Amino acid sequence: MAVKQSDILRSVSNIVSFIKEQTRSNLIEANRNGTFELDERTLERINNIVETSITQAYVKSSREIESVTKNLK
């Protein structure tokens, strides 16, 4: 059974979503533990920048994933 390109892209998208969620959680936890001290507004801004950066990286690299999966057929 051949793996579909759409299945691979969906899996990678799920992984990226997990990375964003875990990063957000880690930043919040580090702030609570005193690793650094940020007010909620600043922490939210940082989280948004990090999440946007991860999304941009995924979008830019998804073309590479599409190219590789086309060659698997």
N, C-alpha and C positions, 0 to 999 in steps of 0.2 A: 504494500500500500504506500503510495507516494504521499509525501508531506506537502500540503498545500501552502502556497506563499501567504495566503490570507491567515492561515493558522499560525505561521511563524511570526508574522507581523503583529497579530493579536497577542501572542505570548510575550513578545518583546515589549509591546505597549503595556501589558500587565506588569512586567518587571520594572519598567520605568515608573509606573504609578506607585509600585511598592517602594522604590528608591525614594521617591518624593515624600511619601508618607513617613518612612523610617527616618529620613533626614529631618523632617519637621519635628517628629517626636523626639529625636536626639537633641535638637537645638533647644526645645522647650525644657527637656529634662536637665540639660546642662545649665540652663539659666536658673532653674529651680534649685539645683545642687550647689550653686554658687561658683561654677566654673568661670562664669562671667556674669555681670550684672547689667541687665538691660530692662528698660521699662517695656510694658506689653506692646506699645505702639512701635517701638524700635524693633523689637523681636519679630513682630508681624511683618514689618517692612523687609527685614533680612530674610525671613522665610519666603516672602513673595519673590524676592530677587533670586534666591536659590532655586525655587521651583520653576521660575521662568527660564533660568539658565539651563536647567535639566531638560525642560521641554524643548528649548531651542536646539540643544545638542542632539536630542532624539530626532527632531525633524530633519536636521542636517545629515545625520547619519542613517536615517531610514532609507535613503536612496541607495546607500551601500548595501544594506540588508536586502533590499529589493533586487539589486543587481546579482548578489550572491545566490539568492534563492532561485532566480531565473536560470542560473547555470546548473542548478541541481537536477533539473528535469531531464 
